[in-house]
């Protein structure tokens, strides 16, 4: 409507000027439009009306919270010699306030003002911040609208002045040092108005320590491992010294790192399943080299029994790289490959009390133990090659899909449950470790060890409120390095 009135007015002005061949009106000023408002800024357009050049010593806009314009704010744009449109921007307003504006000119010492237009400033709002996890000195970008120039951030009530405020929409800050908290609440304050994000920032925490090293001339890898009190047991798998399945199991003192050979009378196998409490079996009696190799699988099943292993009832299926879980008085077996390399989908359960196996239905997919798996509560969790996290509740017999693993899934990493959360990573030669929080169904990145050389993970145990990881410098190396990891230290 304003533009239509202006066009009619301009046409009449032009018509009369042409008819009389002289200016029809004296020089005047028109307040066109409030084209933009934010929390503290307004952009206004005006126009000087004349049929000829003008001699204006000053022009601009007056802005006031009072409709009578008592003591207005003056946005001066200076002298002007030709008629036409002009634009002004003022950026020192109060949020959520009502204002009036009008254009003005000063001609020959006399002030003329245009029509009055009302406008209101907006309230600041916040949208998001990114990233939501990181370390000290990382850059955080906060996104919002109508953020005023005095905006600052409260980081757990610590005041942070943004290094940049971009177009009233983006704040840039640096992550401060943690103050004995693994997370931070973020509040944005603009002109005294406090806005709080529902999400918290989380520090990437964790502490790594050097746990020593040993020499292992057997060069075992792809082996089984479990623990019992002061000792960590590992063995079978592939002996790189003669490139074949190994019959040996070793017992390592967790404190002294002194090891000896442990008595075991089972077959040499690789690709066996195992549980953290010392049940193991299955696997291939020969080295598996090709994907289409017919397997010579093993049915033997054992348990740790004092200073030796004890043979138990044979497994009812011949399986390579199956997965085993221990729950109370039962052992559960999933997945693996049969002798023809078909993937197994049956679930087998062993009764420790009765030394007896039975089939407990089937699984929707067939996992392999070279990919991550763990158990929390009544649920057995599996990560597929594509990173999908699945669980099987052994009480309700229900399967569920959970949060996607946040990295590329590779083989033979750590997969340990500590204080109710799972820690997965160090697969292949990667240094990355992630924490799965089942109560929130999400993954969190943990601090990696920058001094950790590319190597292969050979096993883990938990002792003294920390995780110990055994690694080797290569698949064919003799060195065994031990690293301690406290996931809660920062």
PELIN-V236153 format. One record per residue. N is the residue number from 1. RES is the residue in one small letter. BURIAL is + if it has 9 or more other ideal C-beta (glycine too) atoms within 8 Angstrom, else -. Layout:
n,res,burial
N,RES,BURIAL
N,RES,BURIAL
//
This chain:
n,res,burial
1,x,-
2,x,-
3,x,-
4,x,-
5,x,-
6,x,+
7,x,-
8,x,-
9,x,+
10,x,+
11,x,-
12,x,-
13,x,+
14,x,+
15,x,-
16,x,+
17,x,+
18,x,-
19,x,-
20,x,-
21,x,-
22,x,-
23,x,-
24,x,+
25,x,+
26,x,-
27,x,+
28,x,+
29,x,+
30,x,+
31,x,+
32,x,+
33,x,-
34,x,+
35,x,-
36,x,-
37,x,+
38,x,+
39,x,+
40,x,+
41,x,+
42,x,+
43,x,+
44,x,+
45,x,+
46,x,+
47,x,+
48,x,+
49,x,+
50,x,+
51,x,+
52,x,-
53,x,-
54,x,+
55,x,-
56,x,+
57,x,-
58,x,+
59,x,+
60,x,+
61,x,+
62,x,+
63,x,+
64,x,+
65,x,-
66,x,+
67,x,-
68,x,-
69,x,+
70,x,-
71,x,-
72,x,+
73,x,-
74,x,-
75,x,+
76,x,-
77,x,+
78,x,-
79,x,-
80,x,+
81,x,-
82,x,-
83,x,+
84,x,-
85,x,-
86,x,+
87,x,+
88,x,+
89,x,+
90,x,+
91,x,-
92,x,-
93,x,+
94,x,-
95,x,+
96,x,-
97,x,+
98,x,-
99,x,+
100,x,+
101,x,+
102,x,+
103,x,+
104,x,+
105,x,+
106,x,+
107,x,+
108,x,-
109,x,-
110,x,-
111,x,-
112,x,+
113,x,-
114,x,+
115,x,-
116,x,+
117,x,+
118,x,-
119,x,+
120,x,+
121,x,+
122,x,+
123,x,-
124,x,+
125,x,-
126,x,+
127,x,-
128,x,-
129,x,+
130,x,-
131,x,-
132,x,-
133,x,+
134,x,+
135,x,-
136,x,-
137,x,-
138,x,+
139,x,-
140,x,+
141,x,+
142,x,+
143,x,+
144,x,+
145,x,+
146,x,+
147,x,+
148,x,+
149,x,-
150,x,-
151,x,+
152,x,+
153,x,+
154,x,+
155,x,+
156,x,-
157,x,-
158,x,-
159,x,-
160,x,+
161,x,-
162,x,+
163,x,-
164,x,-
165,x,+
166,x,-
167,x,-
168,x,+
169,x,-
170,x,+
171,x,+
172,x,+
173,x,+
174,x,+
175,x,+
176,x,-
177,x,-
178,x,+
179,x,-
180,x,-
181,x,-
182,x,-
183,x,-
184,x,+
185,x,+
186,x,+
187,x,+
188,x,+
189,x,+
190,x,+
191,x,+
192,x,-
193,x,+
194,x,-
195,x,+
196,x,-
197,x,+
198,x,-
199,x,-
200,x,+
201,x,+
202,x,+
203,x,+
204,x,+
205,x,+
206,x,+
207,x,+
208,x,+
209,x,+
210,x,-
211,x,-
212,x,-
213,x,-
214,x,+
215,x,-
216,x,+
217,x,-
218,x,+
219,x,+
220,x,+
221,x,+
222,x,+
223,x,+
224,x,+
225,x,+
226,x,+
227,x,+
228,x,+
229,x,-
230,x,-
231,x,+
232,x,+
233,x,+
234,x,+
235,x,+
236,x,+
237,x,+
238,x,+
239,x,+
240,x,+
241,x,-
242,x,-
243,x,-
244,x,+
245,x,+
246,x,+
247,x,-
248,x,+
249,x,+
250,x,+
251,x,+
252,x,+
253,x,+
254,x,+
255,x,-
256,x,-
257,x,+
258,x,-
259,x,-
260,x,-
261,x,-
262,x,+
263,x,-
264,x,+
265,x,-
266,x,+
267,x,-
268,x,-
269,x,+
270,x,+
271,x,+
272,x,+
273,x,+
274,x,+
275,x,+
276,x,-
277,x,-
278,x,+
279,x,+
280,x,+
281,x,+
282,x,+
283,x,+
284,x,+
285,x,+
286,x,-
287,x,+
288,x,+
289,x,-
290,x,-
291,x,-
292,x,-
293,x,-
294,x,-
295,x,+
296,x,-
297,x,+
298,x,+
299,x,+
300,x,+
301,x,+
302,x,+
303,x,+
304,x,+
305,x,-
306,x,-
307,x,-
308,x,-
309,x,+
310,x,-
311,x,-
312,x,+
313,x,-
314,x,-
315,x,+
316,x,-
317,x,+
318,x,+
319,x,+
320,x,+
321,x,+
322,x,+
323,x,+
324,x,+
325,x,+
326,x,+
327,x,+
328,x,-
329,x,-
330,x,+
331,x,+
332,x,+
333,x,+
334,x,+
335,x,+
336,x,+
337,x,+
338,x,+
339,x,-
340,x,-
341,x,+
342,x,-
343,x,-
344,x,+
345,x,+
346,x,+
347,x,+
348,x,+
349,x,+
350,x,+
351,x,+
352,x,+
353,x,-
354,x,-
355,x,-
356,x,-
357,x,+
358,x,-
359,x,-
360,x,-
361,x,-
362,x,-
363,x,+
364,x,-
365,x,+
366,x,+
367,x,+
368,x,+
369,x,+
370,x,-
371,x,+
372,x,+
373,x,+
374,x,+
375,x,+
376,x,+
377,x,-
378,x,-
379,x,+
380,x,+
381,x,+
382,x,+
383,x,+
384,x,+
385,x,-
386,x,-
387,x,+
388,x,+
389,x,+
390,x,+
391,x,+
392,x,+
393,x,+
394,x,+
395,x,-
396,x,-
397,x,-
398,x,-
399,x,+
400,x,-
401,x,-
402,x,-
403,x,-
404,x,-
405,x,+
406,x,-
407,x,+
408,x,-
409,x,+
410,x,-
411,x,-
412,x,+
413,x,+
414,x,+
415,x,+
416,x,+
417,x,+
418,x,+
419,x,-
420,x,-
421,x,+
422,x,+
423,x,+
424,x,+
425,x,+
426,x,+
427,x,+
428,x,-
429,x,-
430,x,+
431,x,+
432,x,+
433,x,+
434,x,+
435,x,+
436,x,+
437,x,+
438,x,+
439,x,-
440,x,-
441,x,-
442,x,-
443,x,+
444,x,+
445,x,+
446,x,+
447,x,+
448,x,-
449,x,+
450,x,-
451,x,-
452,x,+
453,x,-
454,x,-
455,x,+
456,x,+
457,x,+
458,x,+
459,x,+
460,x,+
461,x,+
462,x,+
463,x,-
464,x,-
465,x,-
466,x,+
467,x,+
468,x,+
469,x,+
470,x,+
471,x,+
472,x,+
473,x,-
474,x,-
475,x,-
476,x,-
477,x,-
478,x,-
479,x,+
480,x,+
481,x,+
482,x,+
483,x,+
484,x,+
485,x,+
486,x,+
487,x,+
488,x,-
489,x,-
490,x,+
//
